[in-house]
Amino acid sequence: MQIVRAYPRHLSLVAPLFDQYRQFYGQPADRDGARQFIAGRLDRGDSAIFLAIEGTGGREAGLGLVQMYPLYSSIAMKPSWLLNDLFVATEARRHGIGRTLMERARQHAMETRACEIVLSTGVSNSSAQALYESLGYKRDAEFYQYVLTLR
C-alpha cells in the first residue's frame, strides 16, 4: 500500500470511494455526482486529497482517502485545514489505513505551516472518534459548532 496525493489522473480511484463515503453518511448512491464533484476538486486544486492505493499501473485499487480544505485562523493569523472526509473501503478496514491517511494529513498540515487541523464526525461514529483521540485530537469543549443549511 502507498499513500499518494490525488491528481486528475486518479479520478477513477477517488470518485467511487467518495461515493461510498457519502453513502456511509446516509446519502443515496450517486456515482456521476461524486465523479463530477471530485473532478472539480482535482481540476481546481481547491482541496488536498490523499489516496491509499495498492497495486501498480493499470491494476491499482483505491483503499481509502482523506480530503482536506484550506482555511485560515484569524486568531493565529496562520493557515489551517478542515479535514472534511476520511473513508476506508469496508474490505480494507482494520489494517491501519485510516491511521496512515490521518498521519499523512498531519504531515501535509505541517508542510504548509498550518496551525491546526479541524474536523467533525457523526456523534455515532465511535470508531472514528477513537482513532482521532488516539492521534491527539481533542473534542472541542470551548466552542459550539453551528450550521446554517442552505437549500
TIDRENLO-656317 format. One record per residue (C-alpha): residue number from 0; x, y, z. Coordinates in Angstrom, 1 decimal, always signed. Each point is the difference from the previous one (the first is absolute). Example, Ala and Ser with C-alpha at 12.3 -4.5 7.8 and 13.67 -1.06 7.14 Angstrom:
BEGIN
0  +12.3  -4.5  +7.8
1  +1.4  +3.4  -0.7
end
This chain:
BEGIN
0  +0.0  +0.0  +0.0
1  +1.1  +3.5  -0.7
2  -1.4  +3.5  +0.8
3  +0.0  +2.4  -3.0
4  -1.3  +3.5  -0.5
5  -2.9  -0.3  -2.4
6  +0.1  +1.8  -3.3
7  -2.5  -0.1  -2.9
8  +1.6  -3.2  -1.3
9  -1.3  -1.7  +3.3
10  -3.6  +0.9  -0.5
11  -1.1  -3.5  -0.8
12  +1.4  -1.2  +3.4
13  -1.2  +3.0  +2.1
14  -3.6  +0.4  -1.3
15  -1.3  -3.5  +1.0
16  +1.5  +0.4  +3.5
17  -1.6  +3.4  +0.4
18  -3.3  -1.4  -1.1
19  +0.3  -2.7  +2.6
20  +0.9  +2.6  +2.6
21  -3.1  +2.0  -0.7
22  -2.1  -3.2  +0.3
23  +1.5  -0.7  +3.4
24  -1.5  +3.4  +1.1
25  -3.4  -1.0  -1.3
26  +0.1  +1.6  -3.5
27  -1.4  -2.0  -3.0
28  +2.6  -1.4  -2.4
29  +0.9  +2.5  -2.7
30  +3.0  -1.2  -2.0
31  -0.3  +2.7  -2.6
32  -0.4  +2.8  +2.6
33  +2.9  -1.3  +2.0
34  +2.1  -0.1  -3.2
35  -0.9  +3.5  -0.9
36  +0.6  +1.4  +3.5
37  +3.4  -1.7  +0.3
38  +1.0  +1.0  -3.5
39  -0.7  +3.6  +0.9
40  +2.2  -0.2  +3.1
41  +2.8  -1.7  -1.8
42  -0.1  +2.3  -3.1
43  -0.1  +3.2  +2.1
44  +2.3  -1.3  +2.8
45  -2.3  +1.6  +2.6
46  +0.4  -3.0  +2.3
47  +2.8  -2.3  +0.9
48  -0.9  -3.7  -0.5
49  +2.2  -2.8  +1.1
50  -0.7  -3.5  -1.3
51  +1.0  -3.4  +1.4
52  +0.5  -2.3  -2.9
53  +1.3  -3.5  -0.6
54  +1.4  -1.4  -3.3
55  +1.8  +1.7  -2.8
56  -0.7  +1.2  -3.5
57  -3.5  -1.0  -1.3
58  -0.6  -2.3  +2.9
59  -0.2  +2.7  +2.7
60  -2.9  -0.2  +2.6
61  -1.1  +2.8  +2.3
62  -0.1  -1.0  +3.7
63  -0.8  +3.3  +1.6
64  +0.2  +3.8  -0.1
65  +0.3  +3.1  +2.1
66  -1.1  +3.4  -1.4
67  +1.0  +3.3  +1.6
68  -1.0  +3.5  -0.9
69  +2.1  +3.1  +0.8
70  -1.2  +2.5  +2.6
71  +1.6  +2.8  +1.9
72  +0.1  +0.7  +3.7
73  -0.6  +3.7  +0.7
74  +1.1  -0.4  +3.6
75  +3.3  -1.7  -0.8
76  +0.4  +1.9  -3.4
77  +1.1  -3.3  -1.6
78  -1.4  -2.6  -2.4
79  -2.2  -2.8  +1.3
80  -1.5  -3.1  -1.5
81  -3.5  -1.4  +0.1
82  +0.2  -3.8  -0.1
83  -3.4  -0.5  -1.6
84  +0.1  -3.6  -1.2
85  +1.7  -3.2  +1.2
86  -1.1  -3.3  -1.5
87  +1.4  -3.5  -0.2
88  -1.7  -2.6  -2.1
89  -1.8  -2.6  +2.0
90  +2.2  -2.9  -1.1
91  +3.2  +2.0  +0.8
92  -0.9  +0.9  +3.6
93  +1.9  -1.1  +3.1
94  +3.4  +0.2  -1.8
95  +1.1  +3.4  +1.2
96  -0.9  +1.8  -3.2
97  -2.2  +2.7  +1.7
98  +2.9  +0.7  +2.5
99  +2.5  +0.2  -2.9
100  -2.2  +2.4  -1.9
101  -0.5  +2.1  +3.1
102  +3.8  +0.1  +0.5
103  +0.4  +1.2  -3.6
104  -2.5  +2.7  +0.6
105  +1.9  +1.2  +3.0
106  +3.3  -0.1  -2.0
107  -1.7  +2.2  -2.7
108  -1.2  +2.5  +2.6
109  +3.5  +0.2  +1.4
110  +1.5  +0.4  -3.5
111  -2.3  +2.9  -0.6
112  +0.8  +1.6  +3.4
113  -3.6  -0.3  +1.1
114  -0.9  +0.6  +3.6
115  -2.7  -2.6  +0.3
116  -2.2  -2.6  -1.6
117  -3.7  +0.1  +0.9
118  -2.5  -2.7  -0.7
119  -3.4  -1.2  +1.0
120  -1.6  -3.5  -0.1
121  -3.3  -1.5  +0.7
122  -0.9  -0.4  +3.6
123  -0.6  -3.7  -0.5
124  +3.3  -0.6  -1.9
125  +1.9  -1.3  +3.1
126  +2.7  -1.8  -2.0
127  +1.0  +3.2  -1.7
128  -0.1  +1.9  +3.3
129  +2.3  -2.6  +1.6
130  +2.4  +0.4  -2.9
131  +0.1  +3.8  +0.2
132  +0.4  +0.0  +3.8
133  +2.8  -2.6  -0.2
134  +1.8  +2.4  -2.4
135  -0.2  +2.9  +2.4
136  -3.2  +1.8  -1.2
137  -2.0  +1.5  +2.7
138  -3.8  +0.4  +0.1
139  -0.7  +3.7  +0.1
140  -1.6  +1.0  +3.3
141  +0.6  +3.7  -0.5
142  -2.0  +0.8  -3.2
143  -3.3  -1.1  -1.3
144  -0.3  -0.9  -3.6
145  -3.0  +1.5  -1.9
146  -1.3  -0.8  -3.4
147  -2.3  +2.0  -2.3
148  -1.3  -2.4  -2.7
149  -0.7  +1.8  -3.3
150  -2.2  -1.7  -2.6
end
